[in-house]
Amino acid sequence: MKKTITIGSKKVGDEHPCFIIAEACDNHLGNLDVAKEMALQAKLFGADAVKFQHHLPDEEMVKEEMVMSDNFDMHLYDFLKKHALTIGQHKELINYCNSIGIIYLCTPFSTKAALELNELGVPAFKIGSGEMTDLPSLKVIAALGKPMIVSTGMSTLEEIDETVKELTKINKDIIIMNCTSEYPPNYADMNLGVIDELKKRYDLIIGHSDHTPDIYTSIAAVAKGAKLIEKHFILNKLQKGPDQSVSIEPFEFHNLVSAIRKVELALGSNKKVNKLEQPIRSWAFRSVVTLKEISKGNKINKDDVWTKRPGTGIPAKEMEKVIGKIAKVDLKKNHLVKWDELK
């Protein structure tokens, strides 16, 4: 039986269209109006959901022990203190998303953040790669009984095994996201073939969280069978921020959604002569034709015939059956031979 998980008004699984998340992250820089505009743009370019992040800095980190990576111009703690949305703002965002018809999702970066979001009625929880091995927190979130979308960047297969084993004891609605947590990643590190491994390894829906600065690997992931795509976006790439280098603009996201939907249509496995191929087949295939004039009563020799378009005469593959036959009528040069002209 194929797995299906419901997130808001959408169904996610092998028998359903790829679920596309527009990851707004903190590219709004704490401005609620910008966050709303990001939600509206996500709706307009065809995403199924727009995802934000709920940060409570003192709940998720010890500032003095944190050494930041190169994609941060300022310490993460200070950035979040300045730019993170409040839970009240998240509530307003949920209402706005509901009013425009797009699913609101959010990543909690602590147990307390998850509990606050749960009170707001979020339909699912997205778990970032940094929390993938935080089993104490993940077990609490799993027990809330809502779908969990779990990214796996920076993790080994053995660590993913352990997390899947523990979470599925509590909650069966788990989606595992292939991910590379580089900002932006080397393409050689993307390893999209891991999607195949995850599909074989777990009886779960598999998706892909993409940190490249363009759309190509997300499209390829869908061709590999990813049923959920998460992609960062930003209203303007000139804006600075920790996720700027891995975010695409709305027009690029529109192209991504369009490409994914076209690729999905192209993934069938039923080889047949399609309706639109039939008229092309009639002229593009080859038929047996005469290379010279052949008089009535003469035998057809191998040097007398060959194959040319169109394919409306004796099929080219049956040329050997024509050789040795007797012409019942005079045949002109460059003539499509017919069976009723031979005996």
N, C-alpha and C positions, 0 to 999 in steps of 0.2 A: 504494500500500500504506500502511495507516495505521500510524503509529509507536506502538510499545509499549515501555515501559521497566519492568524489574522492580526493585523496591526491597524487599528482604527477602522477605516472603511475598506481597507485593501486586504487581499489575500496574497500571501507570499509562498512560493513553492514551485516545484517543477512544472506544474500544469497551469501556471499563471505568469503574466508578464513580469519581467524583472522590476523589482521595487527599487526606485531611485531616490536616494537621499541627497538633498543639497545641504552640505555641511557649512553652516554660517559661522561656526565656532565663535571666536570673539572678534571677528572682523568688523563688527559694529562699533567697537571701542566704547562700549557702554552707553551708546546713544540709542534709546528705545525707538525713536523715529526711524533711524537707520535700520535697526533690527526689523521693524515692520516692513520697511521698503524691501529688505532682503527676502522676507517671507512672501511679499507680493511678487517680486521678480521670480522666485522659485516656482510659484504657482503659474506665472505666465510662461516660463520656459519649459514647463511640463514635468517638473519633479513631483513625485508622490508625497514627499515629506520634506520639511525644512527642519534642520536640527541645530539646536543651540547647546550651550554648555552651562552647567550650574556649578560655580566655584564658591567654596567657603575656604579661603586660603589657610586659615589657622587649623582647619580640620584636615587638610590634605598634605601639609608639608611642614617641616622644621626649617625655617628660612636660613638659619645660620649654617646648616649642613648642606644646603643645595648649591651645586656647581652647575651653572647653566651652559647649554650647548650654543653653538654659533648662531642659531636662528633667532636668538633673543638679544635685543639691544638694551634691555633693562632686565633686572631680576624678575622672574615669573611672579613672585609674591607681590612685588610692588606693582607690576602690570595688572594683576588680578584685583588688587585692592583699588586700583584706579578705574579699571574698565569692566569688571565683572557685573553682570546684571543681578539685581536683587530678586528675591523670590516673588516679591510683589510685581516686579516688571515681567517676570516669567508668566505670572498669572494673566497679566494683561496681554502678553504675546499669545498665550493659548487662546484667549477669547478672540483675538484678532485673526489668528489662523483659522479658527472655526468659522468666522464670519466670511472669509474669502474662499474657504473650501480646500485647505491644504492641511495635511496631518502635521501636528507639532510633535517633535521629538527632542529629547535632551539627554546629554551625558552628565551623570552625577560623578563628581570626583571625590566623593566621600560617602560614607553611610548616611550621615546626617543630610547631605544634599539629596540622596536618593529618597529618604523618608519624606523630605519636604516636597519633592516632586510628586511622590506617590499621593500625597494629600491633594495635589492639584488635579489628579486623575490622568496622568500621562498614560498613553496606551502601551508603551514599551520602554525598556531602558537600553540605551546604547552604552556599552562598556568600552572605554579606551584601552589601548594596548598596555599602557602603564599600569592598569588595574587588573590585567589578565591573570596574574598569579596572586592577587590579593584575596585569597580564599575566605578569610574571615568576613570581609565586606561583601563579597560576591554571594556567599551563602545567605546573608541577611536579605540582599536584594532578590535573590532567587525565590526566597520564601514569600515574597510579596505577590507571587503568582502571575506576573506579567511576562510577556516575551522578553528575552534578553539577546541583544545583538552584540557579540563579543569579538573585538579585534585582537589579532594575534601577532602584531609586530614585535620584534625583539625577543621572540619566544622560540623555544625548541619544540619539536613534535612531542617530545616526552612531557613537557610542561603543558602543552595543549591537552594531551591525553589526560593528565591529572585534573585539569580544570573541568574538562567535559565530564569526566567520571563523577566528580563531586557535585557539579551543578545538576546533572541529569538525575541524580538521586532525589533532588528536590523539585525540579522544574523541567518538564520535557520540551518546553518551547524555547529552545536554544538555537540561535543562528551563529555560525562561526564564520568570521571574516578573515580571508587571506589579507595580509598587510605587510608592508615594509616601512618601518618607522625611521625613514631618513627624510630630511627636509631641505631640498627635494632629493629623491633617491637616484642612485645610479641605475640606469635601465638594466644593467647586467645583474643587479641585485633584486629585481622584481620577482623573478622565479614564478611566473604565472602557472607553470606546471604543478606547483604545489596545490593548486585548486583541484587537480585530478587526484592527488594524494589525499586531500581532505575529504573528497567525495567518497573515496574508497574506504577511508579510515572510520568515518562516522556516519551513522544513519540520521544525519541532520541536514538542514538547508545550509548551503555554503554560499557566501558572498565575497565581495572584494572591496576593501577600503583603499583608496588610491591617493597617494601624495605626490604624483608627478605633476608638473606644471602644464600639462596638456591632456588631451582626451584619449590618446591611442590605446594605452594599456587597459583602460576601463572597457573600451569596446572589445578588445581581445579577451578580457576576462569573461564577458558575456558569452562570447563564442566558445569559451572553455566550460561554460555551464554555471557561472555565477548567477544567482537569482536575486541578489541584492547588491547594488552599487552605492557606495558612499563617496562623494567627491566634494572637496572644499571649494567654496566660491567666495568672491569678493566683488563689491560694486565697482571698484576702480583699482586696478593693479598699482597705480601710483601711490596708493595709501600704504604706509608702513605698518608693520605688525609681525608677530612671530609666525603667522600662517600665510603671509602675503606671497612668499615664494612658491607655495604649493597650491595656490588658489587660482581658479579660472574666473573670467568675467561672465556676466549673464549671457552674452551672445555666444560665447564658447560653450556654455552649459546647454543652451538651446541646441547647438550642433551635436553635443554629446547625446542628449535625449533622442534627437532625431536619428542619429546613427544607431543607437541601441535598438530602437524600435524597428529599424530596417534590418539590422542583423538578426533580430529575433524572427522576423518573417522569413529570413533566408536559411534558417537552421533546420528545415525539414529534412527527412531522410527517405522520402518516397520518390524513387527514380522512375519516371514515366515520360511519355511524350505529352507535354503540356498543350493546352488549347492554343496558346499563342505561338507555340513552336510548329504547329501543324502546317500552316500556310508557308512557313519558311522551309520546312522539311521538303515540301513538294517541289520547290525549285532548287534548293541547295544540295539535295542528294543527286547521285549520278544514275544514269540509265545506259543501256547498251545502245550504241549508235554505229552506223556503217561508216567505214573509212573510204569506201569506194562504191561505185555503182555495182549492184549485184543483179544479174538477170534472173528472171523466173526459171526455176528448175535447177539452178546452180546450188551447190553445197556451200554452206558458210564455213570459211576457213578462219583460223586464229588471226590471220593478218587482215581479215576483212572488217573486223569490228573492234571497238574499244568503248570506253565509258566517258560520257560528258553530262553536264547539266542540261535540262532539269531532271528531276527524279520521277517524272510522270510516265515513263515507259517501263521496259523490263528492268528490274533492279540490277545495279552493277554487280552485286554479289552472285547473280545467276548467269553471268556471261558464259561460263563454261558449259552451261546447258544449251546455250544458243549455238555454239560451235558444233558443226556436224549436221545441223538441221538443213532442210532444203527450202529455198525461197519459193513461196506459192505465187508471188507477184514480183514484178520488177521493183527493186529497192533503189532509191536515189542515194547519192553520197550525202553523208551527214544527216541521216534519217534515224529518228528514234524507232527502233524495231519493236513490233508488236507480236505477241504470240500467235494471233490469228493470221499473220503473214508467213508463218513457218509451218513446216510439217516434218 
